[in-house]
Amino acid sequence: MRDFFLMVPVYFVCSFAFSAEPLPKDVSRFIYNAEACEHLAGEFDGELPRRQQDDILKNIHKYCKAAKNQLRILEMKYQGNARMMKVIKSNANDAVTSYERE
């Protein structure tokens, strides 16, 4: 009986973990860019050597610009899909939404 009670939670966790549909490619790409944007924005430090700052800024512009453009497109494309909009909004971090190239 004890084994039964141990197996029930495992069954439910595994069934939910493997039941999720894969995300569309455009949403997955947006998530990748948004995460890279946020990570790089957190890496920037004015006390780093100038060359390293330039490299980080170059990559911030690359990933944040892509993510911000993708965000606008995805919001229009999936406006009628509540599940997808929830995924998109949960990954639209501050680094993406506030990005503006100097």
PATISE-842852 format. One line per 3 residues: number of its first residue (from 0); their letters; for each residue x, y, z negated of N, C-alpha, C, O, CB. Coordinates in nm, 2 decimals. Each point is the difference from the previous one (the first is absolute). Glycine has a CB too. Layout:
NUM = A = X:Y:Z:X:Y:Z:X:Y:Z:X:Y:Z:X:Y:Z ~ ...
END
This chain:
0 = MRD = 0.08:-0.12:0.00:-0.08:0.12:0.00:0.09:0.13:0.00:-0.03:0.10:0.07:-0.15:-0.23:-0.19 ~ 0.29:0.12:0.04:0.09:0.12:0.00:0.05:0.03:0.14:0.02:0.11:0.03:0.04:-0.17:-0.27 ~ -0.02:-0.05:0.31:0.05:0.02:0.14:-0.10:0.07:0.09:0.04:0.08:0.08:0.11:-0.28:-0.11
3 = FFL = -0.27:0.17:0.01:-0.11:0.06:0.08:0.00:0.15:-0.02:-0.01:0.08:0.09:-0.13:-0.29:-0.11 ~ 0.15:0.25:-0.11:-0.01:0.14:-0.03:0.13:0.08:0.05:-0.01:0.12:0.03:-0.13:-0.17:-0.23 ~ 0.25:-0.02:0.21:0.12:0.06:0.06:-0.01:0.01:0.15:0.05:0.09:0.06:0.08:-0.18:-0.25
6 = MVP = -0.20:-0.01:0.25:-0.01:0.00:0.15:-0.10:0.10:0.05:0.01:0.05:0.12:0.05:-0.29:-0.12 ~ -0.16:0.27:-0.07:-0.11:0.09:0.05:0.06:0.14:0.03:-0.02:0.05:0.11:-0.15:-0.17:-0.25 ~ 0.25:0.18:0.05:0.05:0.14:0.04:0.10:-0.01:0.12:0.00:0.08:0.08:-0.02:-0.01:-0.32
9 = VYF = 0.10:-0.18:0.25:0.09:-0.02:0.11:-0.08:-0.01:0.13:0.04:0.06:0.10:0.13:-0.17:-0.25 ~ -0.28:0.04:0.15:-0.08:-0.02:0.12:-0.05:0.14:0.04:0.00:0.03:0.12:-0.07:-0.26:-0.19 ~ 0.01:0.31:-0.02:-0.05:0.13:0.04:0.10:0.09:0.05:-0.02:0.07:0.10:-0.16:-0.10:-0.27
12 = VCS = 0.30:0.04:0.10:0.10:0.09:0.04:0.05:-0.04:0.14:0.02:0.09:0.09:0.05:-0.05:-0.33 ~ -0.05:-0.17:0.27:0.05:-0.04:0.13:-0.10:0.02:0.11:0.04:0.04:0.11:0.10:-0.21:-0.23 ~ -0.26:0.15:0.09:-0.10:0.02:0.10:-0.02:0.14:0.04:-0.02:0.03:0.12:-0.10:-0.23:-0.21
15 = FAF = 0.14:0.30:0.00:-0.01:0.14:0.03:0.13:0.04:0.07:0.00:0.08:0.09:-0.15:-0.04:-0.28 ~ 0.26:-0.09:0.15:0.13:0.04:0.06:0.01:-0.04:0.15:0.06:0.07:0.08:0.04:-0.09:-0.31 ~ -0.16:-0.09:0.26:0.02:-0.05:0.14:-0.13:0.03:0.09:0.00:-0.03:0.12:0.15:-0.15:-0.21
18 = SAE = -0.25:0.24:0.03:-0.12:0.03:0.08:0.00:0.13:0.07:-0.08:0.02:0.09:-0.04:-0.16:-0.25 ~ 0.21:0.23:0.12:0.00:0.13:0.06:0.04:0.00:0.14:0.10:-0.08:0.04:-0.04:0.17:-0.26 ~ -0.13:-0.02:0.30:0.03:0.01:0.14:0.13:0.08:0.02:0.02:0.10:-0.07:-0.27:-0.12:0.14
21 = PLP = 0.33:-0.01:0.03:0.12:0.08:0.03:-0.04:0.14:0.05:-0.11:0.01:0.06:0.24:-0.22:-0.01 ~ -0.05:0.31:-0.09:-0.04:0.13:0.05:0.04:0.02:0.15:0.09:-0.07:0.05:-0.05:0.16:-0.29 ~ -0.12:0.00:0.30:0.03:0.03:0.14:0.15:0.06:0.01:0.05:0.05:-0.10:-0.30:-0.01:0.15
24 = KDV = 0.31:-0.06:0.06:0.14:0.04:0.02:0.02:0.15:-0.02:0.10:0.04:-0.06:-0.08:-0.23:0.23 ~ -0.12:0.27:-0.12:0.02:0.14:-0.02:-0.01:0.04:-0.15:0.07:0.10:-0.04:-0.17:-0.06:0.27 ~ 0.02:-0.10:-0.31:-0.01:0.03:-0.14:0.13:-0.05:-0.07:0.05:0.07:-0.09:-0.30:-0.09:0.10
27 = SRF = 0.30:-0.10:0.02:0.12:-0.05:-0.05:0.12:0.09:0.03:0.08:0.03:-0.09:-0.17:-0.26:0.11 ~ 0.10:0.28:0.10:0.10:0.10:0.04:0.00:0.13:-0.08:0.10:0.05:-0.05:-0.10:-0.16:0.28 ~ -0.13:0.15:-0.25:-0.02:0.13:-0.08:0.05:-0.03:-0.15:0.07:0.09:-0.05:-0.27:-0.02:0.20
30 = IYN = 0.17:-0.18:-0.20:0.04:-0.03:-0.14:0.15:0.00:-0.01:0.06:0.05:-0.10:-0.27:-0.19:0.06 ~ 0.27:0.07:0.13:0.15:0.00:0.01:0.06:0.14:0.00:0.09:0.03:-0.08:-0.10:-0.25:0.20 ~ -0.04:0.30:-0.03:0.05:0.14:0.01:-0.03:0.08:-0.12:0.09:0.08:-0.04:-0.12:-0.09:0.29
33 = AEA = -0.09:0.00:-0.31:-0.03:0.07:-0.12:0.09:-0.04:-0.12:0.04:0.09:-0.07:-0.28:-0.07:0.16 ~ 0.26:-0.15:-0.10:0.09:-0.04:-0.11:0.14:0.05:0.02:0.07:0.04:-0.10:-0.21:-0.24:0.07 ~ 0.19:0.19:0.15:0.14:0.05:0.03:0.00:0.15:-0.03:0.10:0.05:-0.05:-0.07:-0.23:0.23
36 = CEH = -0.13:0.25:-0.14:-0.01:0.15:-0.02:0.01:0.03:-0.15:0.08:0.08:-0.04:-0.22:-0.05:0.25 ~ 0.06:-0.10:-0.29:0.00:0.03:-0.14:0.13:-0.04:-0.06:0.05:0.07:-0.09:-0.29:-0.11:0.08 ~ 0.30:-0.07:0.05:0.13:-0.04:-0.06:0.11:0.10:0.03:0.07:0.04:-0.09:-0.14:-0.28:0.12
39 = LAG = 0.08:0.28:0.10:0.10:0.09:0.04:-0.02:0.14:-0.07:0.10:0.06:-0.04:-0.08:-0.18:0.26 ~ -0.14:0.16:-0.24:-0.03:0.13:-0.06:0.05:-0.01:-0.15:0.05:0.10:-0.05:-0.25:-0.05:0.20 ~ 0.19:-0.16:-0.21:0.05:-0.02:-0.14:0.15:-0.01:0.00:0.06:0.03:-0.11:-0.27:-0.14:0.05
42 = EFD = 0.27:0.08:0.17:0.15:-0.02:0.00:0.07:0.13:0.02:0.12:0.02:-0.04:-0.15:-0.24:0.13 ~ -0.04:0.32:-0.04:0.07:0.13:0.03:0.04:0.07:-0.13:-0.08:0.01:-0.09:-0.05:0.01:0.30 ~ 0.25:0.03:-0.21:0.06:0.07:-0.12:0.09:0.11:0.06:0.09:-0.03:0.07:-0.11:-0.18:-0.23
45 = GEL = 0.00:0.33:0.11:0.08:0.11:0.05:0.15:-0.01:-0.04:0.08:0.07:0.05:-0.29:0.07:-0.06 ~ 0.24:-0.23:-0.08:0.14:-0.02:-0.05:0.07:-0.10:0.08:0.12:-0.03:-0.03:-0.19:0.10:-0.20 ~ 0.01:-0.14:0.32:0.06:-0.10:0.08:0.10:0.07:0.10:-0.02:0.12:0.03:-0.18:-0.28:-0.05
48 = PRR = 0.29:0.09:0.07:0.09:0.06:0.11:-0.09:0.04:0.12:-0.10:-0.06:0.03:0.30:-0.08:-0.11 ~ -0.16:0.25:0.14:-0.08:0.06:0.11:-0.03:-0.10:0.11:-0.11:-0.01:0.05:0.22:0.23:-0.10 ~ -0.02:-0.31:0.08:-0.02:-0.10:0.11:-0.11:-0.10:-0.04:-0.08:-0.03:0.08:0.32:0.06:-0.01
51 = QQD = -0.24:-0.07:-0.20:-0.10:-0.09:-0.05:-0.13:0.07:0.00:-0.11:-0.06:0.04:0.28:-0.06:-0.18 ~ -0.18:0.25:0.10:-0.12:0.07:0.00:-0.06:0.01:0.15:-0.12:-0.02:0.02:0.20:0.15:-0.22 ~ 0.01:-0.10:0.29:-0.05:0.00:0.14:-0.05:-0.13:0.05:-0.10:0.00:0.07:0.27:0.18:-0.03
54 = DIL = -0.11:-0.29:-0.08:-0.05:-0.13:0.05:-0.14:-0.03:-0.06:-0.09:-0.05:0.06:0.33:-0.03:-0.05 ~ -0.25:0.11:-0.14:-0.13:-0.02:-0.07:-0.11:0.09:0.06:-0.11:-0.05:0.03:0.23:-0.01:-0.24 ~ -0.08:0.18:0.24:-0.10:0.10:0.06:-0.04:-0.05:0.14:-0.12:0.01:0.03:0.22:0.18:-0.16
57 = KNI = -0.01:-0.24:0.21:-0.03:-0.05:0.13:-0.10:-0.11:-0.01:-0.09:-0.01:0.08:0.32:0.07:0.00 ~ -0.20:-0.16:-0.17:-0.10:-0.11:-0.02:-0.13:0.04:-0.06:-0.10:-0.06:0.03:0.30:-0.09:-0.05 ~ -0.20:0.25:-0.07:-0.12:0.05:-0.05:-0.09:0.05:0.11:-0.12:-0.03:0.01:0.23:0.09:-0.23
60 = HKY = -0.05:0.02:0.31:-0.07:0.06:0.11:-0.06:-0.11:0.09:-0.11:0.00:0.05:0.25:0.20:-0.06 ~ -0.05:-0.30:0.04:-0.04:-0.11:0.08:-0.13:-0.08:-0.05:-0.10:-0.02:0.07:0.34:0.00:0.00 ~ -0.23:-0.02:-0.20:-0.10:-0.08:-0.05:-0.13:0.08:-0.05:-0.11:-0.05:0.02:0.29:-0.11:-0.09
63 = CKA = -0.15:0.27:0.01:-0.12:0.08:-0.05:-0.08:0.06:0.12:-0.12:0.01:-0.01:0.25:0.05:-0.20 ~ -0.06:-0.01:0.31:-0.07:0.05:0.12:-0.08:-0.11:0.06:-0.12:0.02:0.04:0.30:0.15:0.00 ~ -0.12:-0.29:-0.02:-0.08:-0.11:0.06:-0.12:-0.04:-0.09:-0.11:-0.02:0.05:0.32:-0.06:0.05
66 = AKN = -0.19:0.07:-0.23:-0.11:-0.04:-0.09:-0.11:0.11:0.00:-0.12:-0.04:0.00:0.28:-0.08:-0.14 ~ -0.12:0.25:0.14:-0.11:0.10:0.00:-0.08:0.00:0.13:-0.12:0.01:0.00:0.27:0.13:-0.15 ~ -0.08:-0.16:0.27:-0.07:-0.01:0.12:-0.09:-0.13:0.01:-0.11:0.01:0.04:0.30:0.12:0.07
69 = QLR = -0.14:-0.24:-0.16:-0.08:-0.12:-0.01:-0.12:0.02:-0.09:-0.10:-0.06:0.03:0.31:-0.08:0.02 ~ -0.19:0.21:-0.16:-0.11:0.01:-0.09:-0.12:0.07:0.07:-0.11:-0.04:-0.02:0.28:0.06:-0.17 ~ -0.14:0.09:0.26:-0.11:0.07:0.07:-0.07:-0.10:0.10:-0.13:0.00:0.01:0.25:0.22:-0.03
72 = ILE = -0.05:-0.29:0.09:-0.05:-0.09:0.10:-0.08:-0.12:-0.06:-0.11:-0.03:0.04:0.30:0.09:0.11 ~ -0.13:-0.11:-0.26:-0.07:-0.12:-0.06:-0.13:0.05:-0.07:-0.10:-0.08:-0.01:0.32:-0.03:-0.03 ~ -0.22:0.23:-0.02:-0.12:0.05:-0.07:-0.12:0.01:0.10:-0.11:-0.03:-0.03:0.25:0.15:-0.13
75 = MKY = -0.11:-0.08:0.29:-0.10:0.01:0.10:-0.04:-0.14:0.05:-0.12:-0.03:0.01:0.21:0.26:0.06 ~ 0.01:-0.31:-0.05:-0.03:-0.14:0.06:-0.08:-0.08:-0.10:-0.09:-0.07:0.05:0.30:0.09:0.08 ~ -0.18:-0.02:-0.26:-0.07:-0.09:-0.09:-0.10:0.07:-0.09:-0.03:-0.05:-0.11:0.24:-0.08:0.11
78 = QGN = -0.26:0.25:0.04:-0.09:0.07:-0.08:-0.13:-0.08:-0.04:-0.05:0.03:-0.11:0.14:0.18:0.22 ~ -0.13:-0.30:-0.04:-0.11:-0.08:-0.03:0.03:-0.13:-0.07:-0.09:-0.08:-0.03:-0.02:0.18:0.22 ~ 0.23:-0.12:-0.22:0.05:-0.13:-0.07:0.05:0.03:-0.14:0.11:0.04:-0.02:-0.05:-0.14:0.25
81 = ARM = -0.15:0.08:-0.33:0.03:0.04:-0.14:0.12:-0.07:-0.05:0.08:0.06:-0.07:-0.32:-0.02:0.03 ~ 0.25:-0.17:0.07:0.12:-0.08:-0.05:0.13:0.06:0.06:0.09:0.01:-0.08:-0.24:-0.22:0.06 ~ 0.15:0.23:0.15:0.12:0.05:0.06:0.03:0.15:-0.05:0.12:0.03:-0.02:-0.16:-0.18:0.22
84 = MKV = -0.06:0.23:-0.22:0.02:0.13:-0.05:0.06:0.00:-0.14:0.08:0.09:-0.04:-0.27:-0.01:0.18 ~ 0.15:-0.17:-0.22:0.05:-0.02:-0.14:0.15:-0.03:0.01:0.08:0.06:-0.08:-0.31:-0.14:-0.01 ~ 0.27:-0.01:0.18:0.14:-0.04:0.01:0.08:0.12:0.05:0.11:0.03:-0.05:-0.18:-0.27:0.10
87 = IKS = 0.02:0.31:0.05:0.07:0.12:0.05:0.01:0.11:-0.10:0.11:0.05:-0.02:-0.20:-0.11:0.25 ~ -0.01:0.09:-0.30:0.00:0.11:-0.10:0.09:-0.04:-0.12:0.07:0.09:-0.05:-0.30:-0.02:0.12 ~ 0.23:-0.20:-0.10:0.09:-0.04:-0.12:0.15:0.01:0.04:0.08:0.00:-0.09:-0.27:-0.15:0.01
90 = NAN = 0.22:0.16:0.21:0.14:0.00:0.04:0.04:0.14:0.05:0.11:0.03:0.03:-0.12:-0.27:0.03 ~ -0.09:0.33:-0.06:0.03:0.14:0.04:0.05:0.08:-0.12:-0.07:0.08:-0.06:-0.11:-0.09:0.24 ~ 0.31:-0.02:-0.21:0.06:0.07:-0.12:0.03:0.14:0.02:-0.02:0.06:0.11:0.12:-0.28:-0.16
93 = DAV = -0.06:0.29:-0.05:0.02:0.15:0.00:0.11:0.03:0.10:-0.01:0.11:0.07:-0.06:-0.09:-0.31 ~ 0.17:-0.10:0.25:0.11:0.03:0.09:-0.05:0.01:0.15:0.05:0.07:0.08:0.11:-0.19:-0.24 ~ -0.26:0.03:0.19:-0.06:0.00:0.14:-0.09:0.12:0.01:0.01:0.08:0.10:0.01:-0.33:-0.09
96 = TSY = -0.12:0.27:-0.10:-0.10:0.10:0.02:0.05:0.14:-0.01:-0.05:0.09:0.06:-0.11:-0.25:-0.15 ~ 0.27:0.18:0.02:0.06:0.14:-0.02:0.11:0.02:0.10:0.06:0.11:-0.01:-0.13:-0.11:-0.23 ~ 0.11:-0.09:0.32:0.11:0.01:0.09:-0.02:0.11:0.10:-0.10:0.01:0.07:0.15:-0.25:-0.10
99 = ERE = 0.05:0.33:0.04:0.01:0.11:0.10:0.14:0.02:0.03:0.09:0.02:-0.09:-0.30:0.09:0.01 ~ 0.25:-0.12:0.21:0.14:0.02:0.04:0.03:0.15:-0.02:-0.07:0.08:0.04:0.06:-0.28:0.12 ~ 0.13:0.22:-0.22:0.05:0.14:-0.02:0.02:0.06:0.13:0.04:0.12:0.00:0.06:-0.18:-0.22
END
